[in-house]
Amino acid sequence: MSARPQRFARAPGVAQIGAFAFALCAALSACGGGGSSPAGADASGSAAASAPGTGSTANTGSTTPPGNTNGTVAQSSTPNVVAVTVSSTPTSTRNMLMTSVMVCVPGTTDCATIDNVQVDTGSQGLRLLASALPAGFALPAVPAGAGSDPAGACSAFGTGYTWGAVRRADVKLAGEVAASLPIQVIADPAVPAAPSGCAGLGLAMNSPATLRANGILGVGPFNADCGAGCVNTALPSWYYTCPASGCTPSVQPLAQQVSNPVANFATDNNGVVIDLPAVADSGASSISGSLIFGIGSQSNNALGSATVLRSNTGTGYVRTTTSDGSVYAQSYLDSGSNALFFSSSTLTRCGVWYCPSSPVSLGATISGTDGVSASVDLSVTNAQTLFGSGNWAFDNLAAYTSRVFGWGLPFFYGRRIFTAIEAQNTPAGPGPFFAF
């Protein structure tokens, strides 16, 4: 498990479940980290899995001035909705929430639309595979620190890492634009091979087969992926200066870090809403929903009667207490995890998956840092049964991990879940918080 400091619970998030022989499950240990969790199953019900991580954000702290607290939010008429889907994937990965993202060479009409990009409220920033961009698509490089050499970015996952260059792009989602935004281009040939401080984090998730998507759209509760820690210290698993001779750790100013595109919109920039339909107990072959930008800035993103759960301003964590009395001080709501992750001594396991002989109903309470709480119910069904159904979207898929409680994509079905960004004002005051 990576011990790297992380900006939000698990840093860049890709929760995945891969199509491997089921016997491998038992051989794998939970390996923690940003957005990596079990990876799917194939049509035969085979699966292998690793649990999400327990990294904290102790390295950073906010670099954004406190937002106003009077609840006033600028109103917008900008189109602010993009479609999101869960369906079959080439890598047989279940519960992968996907969208399409347009990127342009800054200030030009030279643009490309990249499909099959995972939507992740557990990380910050856009990360795209170089192989998914058109040949000759010339995004300008972002320098490392105060120098002129290109910046390399390392992003930790539970099962490994992504490595690539930092480049600028105009990121367009619906009618929203994040202009000249620093993004990570994964496996960019312009930077040397991943240095040992990054490559030592595990599997190189630098291809469609290992990333299981063409990229990650990180729309979590912070503004930048690392934050103040990387401004002040050359941390060996974050940013590098990369001359042709090789890469060495580097500080990175906030304006040159891979950044949350939503926080950089002109309007509708204080958070996101993910609105997904409910699915049957047996799952669904596909679902379609919405990623809505802004909170309280348009009629389609009003908080209404949603319960607001304020999260830790440094880590993004809330607290979960389960009906058996277990308390998880490190808990998160994350569309980039494709299962519910928690520890149970009573549920039957097959590898890291929970495989009870019949569906099990459980209760839990999620609490914010100010003591406000919400009671929720969850159901766990035999993972082998779910994988054997041939469906792709499940609200009752769960797996084991210790110490943390991860409310992954299964929790998002049938709910409108808000993720508010740090220091950005909302009708409920500044983020970070979750609400549903």
C-alpha positions as CSV (number, residue, x, y, z in Angstrom):
1,M,0.0,0.0,0.0
2,S,1.3,3.4,-0.9
3,A,2.1,5.6,2.1
4,R,2.3,8.7,0.1
5,P,0.5,11.8,1.5
6,Q,-2.8,12.3,-0.4
7,R,-4.9,15.2,-1.2
8,F,-8.2,13.5,-0.6
9,A,-8.7,10.1,1.1
10,R,-7.2,8.2,-1.8
11,A,-5.9,10.8,-4.2
12,P,-6.6,10.3,-8.0
13,G,-9.4,7.9,-8.1
14,V,-10.0,4.9,-10.3
15,A,-11.9,2.2,-8.6
16,Q,-11.7,-0.8,-10.9
17,I,-12.3,-4.5,-10.9
18,G,-10.4,-6.5,-13.5
19,A,-11.2,-9.6,-15.4
20,F,-8.8,-12.2,-13.9
21,A,-9.2,-15.7,-12.7
22,F,-11.3,-15.7,-9.5
23,A,-8.7,-17.8,-7.8
24,L,-6.3,-14.9,-7.9
25,C,-8.6,-13.0,-5.4
26,A,-7.4,-14.9,-2.4
27,A,-3.8,-14.3,-3.3
28,L,-4.1,-10.5,-3.4
29,S,-3.7,-8.3,-0.4
30,A,-5.5,-5.0,0.1
31,C,-3.2,-2.4,-1.4
32,G,-4.8,0.9,-0.7
33,G,-4.3,4.2,-2.4
34,G,-6.1,6.7,-4.5
35,G,-9.1,5.4,-6.3
36,S,-8.0,1.9,-6.8
37,S,-10.3,-0.8,-5.6
38,P,-11.3,-4.2,-6.9
39,A,-11.5,-4.4,-10.5
40,G,-14.5,-5.9,-12.2
41,A,-15.4,-9.4,-13.2
42,D,-15.8,-11.0,-16.6
43,A,-18.9,-12.7,-17.8
44,S,-18.0,-15.9,-16.1
45,G,-17.9,-14.2,-12.7
46,S,-14.1,-14.2,-12.4
47,A,-12.6,-11.3,-10.4
48,A,-9.6,-10.0,-8.7
49,A,-9.7,-7.2,-6.2
50,S,-7.7,-4.8,-4.1
51,A,-9.2,-2.5,-1.4
52,P,-9.1,1.3,-1.4
53,G,-6.5,3.1,0.6
54,T,-6.2,4.9,3.9
55,G,-3.9,7.7,2.9
56,S,-4.5,11.1,4.5
57,T,-4.0,14.6,3.3
58,A,-1.7,15.7,6.1
59,N,0.8,17.0,3.6
60,T,-1.2,19.9,2.2
61,G,-3.8,22.1,3.7
62,S,-5.8,24.6,1.8
63,T,-4.1,27.2,-0.4
64,T,-7.4,29.0,-1.2
65,P,-8.5,32.0,0.8
66,P,-11.7,31.3,2.9
67,G,-14.8,31.9,0.9
68,N,-17.6,34.2,1.9
69,T,-20.1,32.5,4.3
70,N,-23.3,34.4,3.6
71,G,-24.7,31.8,1.3
72,T,-24.8,34.1,-1.7
73,V,-24.0,32.3,-4.9
74,A,-23.7,33.9,-8.3
75,Q,-26.4,32.7,-10.6
76,S,-25.6,31.2,-14.0
77,S,-27.4,30.4,-17.2
78,T,-24.5,28.5,-18.7
79,P,-25.4,24.9,-19.9
80,N,-24.1,22.9,-16.9
81,V,-24.9,19.2,-17.5
82,V,-23.0,16.4,-19.1
83,A,-24.3,12.9,-19.6
84,V,-22.7,10.0,-17.6
85,T,-23.2,6.3,-18.1
86,V,-22.4,2.9,-16.7
87,S,-22.3,0.1,-19.2
88,S,-20.1,-2.7,-20.5
89,T,-16.4,-1.9,-20.9
90,P,-13.7,-3.5,-23.0
91,T,-11.9,-4.6,-19.8
92,S,-15.1,-6.1,-18.2
93,T,-15.1,-3.6,-15.4
94,R,-18.2,-3.1,-13.4
95,N,-19.6,0.1,-11.9
96,M,-17.4,2.5,-14.0
97,L,-19.0,5.9,-14.3
98,M,-18.0,7.4,-17.7
99,T,-18.3,10.6,-19.6
100,S,-16.8,12.5,-22.5
101,V,-14.4,15.4,-22.2
102,M,-13.4,18.0,-24.8
103,V,-9.9,19.4,-24.6
104,C,-8.5,22.2,-26.8
105,V,-5.1,23.7,-27.4
106,P,-5.5,26.8,-25.3
107,G,-7.1,29.8,-27.0
108,T,-7.7,27.9,-30.3
109,T,-10.4,25.8,-32.0
110,D,-8.0,22.8,-32.2
111,C,-10.0,20.5,-30.0
112,A,-10.5,16.8,-29.4
113,T,-13.3,14.9,-27.6
114,I,-12.1,12.0,-25.5
115,D,-14.7,9.3,-24.6
116,N,-14.6,6.8,-21.8
117,V,-13.2,9.1,-19.1
118,Q,-14.1,8.0,-15.6
119,V,-15.9,10.5,-13.3
120,D,-14.3,10.6,-9.9
121,T,-15.3,12.6,-6.9
122,G,-12.4,11.2,-5.0
123,S,-9.7,13.1,-6.9
124,Q,-8.8,16.4,-8.4
125,G,-7.8,17.1,-12.0
126,L,-8.1,15.8,-15.5
127,R,-5.8,12.9,-16.5
128,L,-5.8,11.6,-20.0
129,L,-3.8,8.9,-21.8
130,A,-1.5,10.3,-24.4
131,S,-2.7,7.4,-26.6
132,A,-6.3,8.8,-26.5
133,L,-5.3,12.2,-27.9
134,P,-5.0,12.7,-31.7
135,A,-1.6,12.4,-33.3
136,G,0.1,15.8,-33.3
137,F,-2.2,17.4,-30.8
138,A,0.2,19.9,-29.4
139,L,-0.8,20.9,-25.8
140,P,1.8,23.3,-24.3
141,A,4.0,21.9,-21.5
142,V,3.9,23.2,-18.0
143,P,7.3,23.8,-16.4
144,A,8.4,22.4,-13.1
145,G,8.9,24.8,-10.3
146,A,10.4,28.1,-11.3
147,G,12.5,26.5,-14.0
148,S,12.0,25.8,-17.7
149,D,12.2,22.0,-17.8
150,P,8.9,20.2,-18.3
151,A,7.0,19.0,-15.2
152,G,6.3,15.3,-14.7
153,A,3.4,14.3,-12.5
154,C,3.0,11.1,-10.5
155,S,-0.5,10.0,-9.4
156,A,-0.8,7.2,-6.8
157,F,-3.5,4.5,-7.0
158,G,-4.2,1.6,-4.8
159,T,-3.0,-0.8,-7.4
160,G,-0.3,1.4,-8.9
161,Y,0.3,4.8,-10.4
162,T,0.0,7.0,-13.5
163,W,3.0,8.9,-14.8
164,G,3.1,11.6,-17.4
165,A,3.7,15.2,-18.3
166,V,1.8,18.3,-17.1
167,R,0.3,20.2,-20.0
168,R,-2.2,23.0,-20.4
169,A,-5.6,22.6,-22.2
170,D,-8.9,24.4,-22.4
171,V,-11.2,21.9,-20.8
172,K,-14.8,22.1,-22.1
173,L,-17.7,20.3,-20.4
174,A,-21.2,21.3,-21.5
175,G,-21.1,25.1,-21.7
176,E,-18.4,25.4,-19.0
177,V,-14.7,26.1,-19.8
178,A,-11.7,25.8,-17.6
179,A,-9.2,27.8,-19.6
180,S,-5.5,26.8,-19.9
181,L,-5.9,24.2,-17.1
182,P,-2.9,22.1,-16.1
183,I,-3.8,18.5,-16.8
184,Q,-1.8,15.2,-16.7
185,V,-1.1,13.5,-20.0
186,I,-0.4,9.9,-19.0
187,A,2.5,8.1,-20.7
188,D,3.5,11.3,-22.5
189,P,6.7,10.5,-24.4
190,A,8.0,14.0,-23.8
191,V,9.1,13.1,-20.3
192,P,11.6,10.3,-19.4
193,A,10.4,7.1,-17.8
194,A,8.9,7.2,-14.4
195,P,11.5,7.7,-11.7
196,S,11.9,5.2,-8.9
197,G,9.9,7.4,-6.4
198,C,6.9,7.0,-8.6
199,A,7.5,3.6,-10.2
200,G,7.9,2.1,-6.8
201,L,4.2,2.7,-6.1
202,G,3.2,-0.5,-8.0
203,L,1.5,-1.3,-11.3
204,A,2.1,1.2,-14.1
205,M,-1.5,2.3,-15.0
206,N,-0.3,4.0,-18.1
207,S,-2.4,2.2,-20.8
208,P,-6.0,1.5,-21.6
209,A,-5.7,-2.0,-20.4
210,T,-4.3,-1.1,-17.0
211,L,-6.1,2.2,-16.4
212,R,-9.4,0.7,-17.7
213,A,-10.4,4.0,-19.1
214,N,-9.1,6.7,-21.4
215,G,-8.7,9.0,-18.5
216,I,-10.0,10.3,-15.1
217,L,-12.0,13.4,-14.6
218,G,-11.3,14.3,-10.9
219,V,-14.1,16.6,-9.6
220,G,-13.5,16.1,-5.9
221,P,-13.7,18.6,-3.0
222,F,-10.3,20.3,-3.4
223,N,-8.9,22.8,-5.9
224,A,-5.6,21.1,-6.8
225,D,-4.3,17.5,-6.6
226,C,-1.5,18.2,-4.1
227,G,-1.9,21.7,-2.7
228,A,0.3,23.6,-0.4
229,G,2.6,20.7,0.4
230,C,4.0,20.6,-3.1
231,V,4.3,24.4,-3.2
232,N,6.8,24.2,-0.3
233,T,8.4,20.8,-0.6
234,A,9.7,18.6,-3.4
235,L,7.7,15.5,-2.5
236,P,9.0,12.4,-4.3
237,S,5.7,10.9,-5.3
238,W,4.1,14.1,-6.7
239,Y,5.9,16.4,-9.1
240,Y,9.3,16.2,-10.9
241,T,11.5,18.4,-13.0
242,C,12.3,16.4,-16.2
243,P,15.2,17.4,-18.4
244,A,16.2,14.9,-21.0
245,S,18.7,13.3,-18.6
246,G,16.0,12.2,-16.1
247,C,13.5,13.4,-13.6
248,T,14.1,14.6,-10.0
249,P,11.5,15.7,-7.4
250,S,10.4,19.3,-7.6
251,V,8.3,21.8,-5.8
252,Q,5.3,22.9,-7.9
253,P,3.4,26.2,-7.6
254,L,-0.3,25.9,-7.2
255,A,-1.0,27.5,-10.6
256,Q,1.1,24.7,-12.2
257,Q,-0.5,21.8,-10.4
258,V,-3.0,19.5,-12.0
259,S,-6.2,21.2,-10.9
260,N,-9.9,20.5,-10.5
261,P,-11.6,21.8,-13.7
262,V,-14.8,22.7,-11.9
263,A,-13.1,25.1,-9.5
264,N,-11.7,26.8,-12.6
265,F,-15.0,27.5,-14.4
266,A,-16.1,31.1,-14.6
267,T,-19.5,30.1,-13.0
268,D,-21.1,27.0,-11.5
269,N,-17.7,26.4,-9.9
270,N,-18.4,25.5,-6.3
271,G,-19.1,21.8,-6.7
272,V,-20.9,19.1,-8.6
273,V,-24.0,17.0,-8.4
274,I,-24.1,13.4,-9.6
275,D,-27.7,12.3,-10.3
276,L,-28.1,8.6,-11.1
277,P,-31.2,6.4,-11.3
278,A,-31.9,3.5,-8.9
279,V,-31.0,0.0,-10.1
280,A,-32.7,-3.3,-9.3
281,D,-31.3,-5.7,-6.8
282,S,-30.0,-7.8,-9.7
283,G,-28.3,-4.8,-11.3
284,A,-28.7,-3.2,-14.6
285,S,-27.1,-3.7,-18.0
286,S,-26.6,0.0,-18.3
287,I,-27.7,3.3,-16.7
288,S,-27.6,6.9,-17.8
289,G,-27.5,9.9,-15.5
290,S,-26.1,13.4,-15.1
291,L,-23.1,15.2,-13.9
292,I,-24.3,18.7,-13.0
293,F,-21.9,21.6,-12.3
294,G,-22.5,24.1,-9.5
295,I,-24.4,24.0,-6.3
296,G,-27.3,26.5,-5.8
297,S,-26.2,28.4,-8.9
298,Q,-29.1,27.2,-11.2
299,S,-32.5,25.6,-10.8
300,N,-31.1,22.1,-11.6
301,N,-28.4,22.1,-8.8
302,A,-30.4,23.4,-5.8
303,L,-29.6,21.7,-2.5
304,G,-33.2,21.6,-1.5
305,S,-33.7,19.4,1.6
306,A,-30.4,17.5,1.2
307,T,-28.5,16.8,4.4
308,V,-25.2,18.6,4.4
309,L,-22.3,16.6,5.8
310,R,-19.2,18.8,6.3
311,S,-15.9,17.0,5.6
312,N,-12.5,17.5,7.1
313,T,-10.9,20.5,5.4
314,G,-7.5,18.7,5.1
315,T,-8.5,15.2,4.2
316,G,-12.1,15.3,2.9
317,Y,-13.1,12.6,5.3
318,V,-16.5,12.2,7.1
319,R,-17.3,9.6,9.8
320,T,-19.3,6.4,9.3
321,T,-20.8,4.3,12.2
322,T,-22.3,1.0,11.2
323,S,-25.1,-0.8,13.0
324,D,-22.7,-3.2,14.7
325,G,-21.1,-0.3,16.4
326,S,-17.9,0.0,14.3
327,V,-16.7,3.5,13.8
328,Y,-14.7,4.6,10.8
329,A,-13.2,8.1,11.3
330,Q,-11.8,7.8,7.7
331,S,-14.8,7.6,5.4
332,Y,-15.6,9.1,2.0
333,L,-18.2,9.3,-0.8
334,D,-16.4,8.5,-4.0
335,S,-17.9,7.9,-7.5
336,G,-14.5,6.5,-8.5
337,S,-14.8,3.4,-6.3
338,N,-16.9,0.7,-7.8
339,A,-18.0,-1.0,-4.6
340,L,-18.8,-0.3,-1.0
341,F,-15.7,-0.9,1.1
342,F,-15.7,-1.8,4.8
343,S,-14.6,-4.4,7.3
344,S,-17.0,-7.1,8.5
345,S,-16.1,-10.2,10.5
346,T,-19.5,-11.8,9.9
347,L,-20.0,-11.5,6.1
348,T,-18.7,-14.4,4.1
349,R,-15.9,-13.4,1.7
350,C,-14.6,-14.8,-1.6
351,G,-11.2,-13.2,-1.8
352,V,-11.8,-9.6,-0.8
353,W,-15.3,-9.6,-2.1
354,Y,-18.3,-10.2,0.2
355,C,-20.3,-13.2,-0.9
356,P,-23.0,-13.9,1.6
357,S,-25.3,-16.9,0.9
358,S,-28.3,-14.5,0.8
359,P,-28.6,-10.8,0.6
360,V,-27.8,-9.0,3.8
361,S,-29.2,-5.6,4.9
362,L,-27.1,-3.3,7.1
363,G,-27.6,0.1,8.6
364,A,-25.1,3.0,9.0
365,T,-24.9,6.6,10.0
366,I,-22.7,9.1,8.1
367,S,-21.6,12.1,10.2
368,G,-20.0,15.4,9.2
369,T,-17.4,17.2,11.2
370,D,-20.1,19.4,12.8
371,G,-22.1,16.5,14.1
372,V,-24.8,16.6,11.5
373,S,-25.6,13.0,10.5
374,A,-27.7,11.0,8.0
375,S,-28.9,7.4,8.5
376,V,-28.6,5.2,5.5
377,D,-29.3,1.5,4.6
378,L,-27.1,-0.7,2.4
379,S,-27.5,-4.1,1.0
380,V,-24.8,-6.7,0.2
381,T,-25.3,-9.4,-2.3
382,N,-23.0,-12.3,-3.3
383,A,-20.5,-10.8,-5.6
384,Q,-20.2,-14.0,-7.6
385,T,-23.9,-13.9,-8.2
386,L,-23.8,-10.3,-9.4
387,F,-20.9,-10.9,-11.7
388,G,-22.7,-14.0,-13.2
389,S,-25.7,-11.9,-14.0
390,G,-24.0,-10.2,-17.0
391,N,-25.1,-6.8,-15.7
392,W,-22.7,-3.8,-15.2
393,A,-24.3,-1.5,-12.6
394,F,-24.8,-2.8,-9.1
395,D,-25.9,-1.0,-5.9
396,N,-25.1,-3.9,-3.6
397,L,-21.5,-4.9,-4.6
398,A,-19.2,-4.8,-1.6
399,A,-15.7,-5.7,-0.7
400,Y,-13.4,-5.9,2.4
401,T,-11.0,-3.2,3.5
402,S,-9.8,-2.3,7.0
403,R,-9.9,1.0,8.8
404,V,-11.8,3.0,6.2
405,F,-15.4,3.0,5.0
406,G,-15.7,3.8,1.3
407,W,-19.1,4.8,-0.1
408,G,-18.4,4.0,-3.7
409,L,-20.5,4.2,-6.8
410,P,-23.1,1.7,-5.5
411,F,-24.1,4.4,-3.0
412,F,-24.8,6.9,-5.7
413,Y,-27.5,5.0,-7.5
414,G,-31.0,6.4,-6.8
415,R,-29.5,9.6,-5.1
416,R,-28.5,13.1,-6.0
417,I,-25.1,13.5,-4.3
418,F,-23.4,16.9,-4.0
419,T,-19.7,17.4,-3.6
420,A,-18.8,20.9,-2.6
421,I,-15.3,22.3,-3.2
422,E,-13.1,23.8,-0.5
423,A,-13.6,27.5,0.3
424,Q,-16.1,27.9,-2.6
425,N,-19.3,29.4,-1.2
426,T,-22.7,27.6,-1.5
427,P,-26.1,28.2,-0.1
428,A,-25.0,26.1,2.9
429,G,-21.7,27.9,3.3
430,P,-18.3,27.1,2.0
431,G,-17.1,23.5,1.1
432,P,-15.8,21.0,1.5
433,F,-18.9,18.9,2.2
434,F,-21.1,16.2,0.8
435,A,-24.8,16.3,0.7
436,F,-27.6,14.0,-0.3
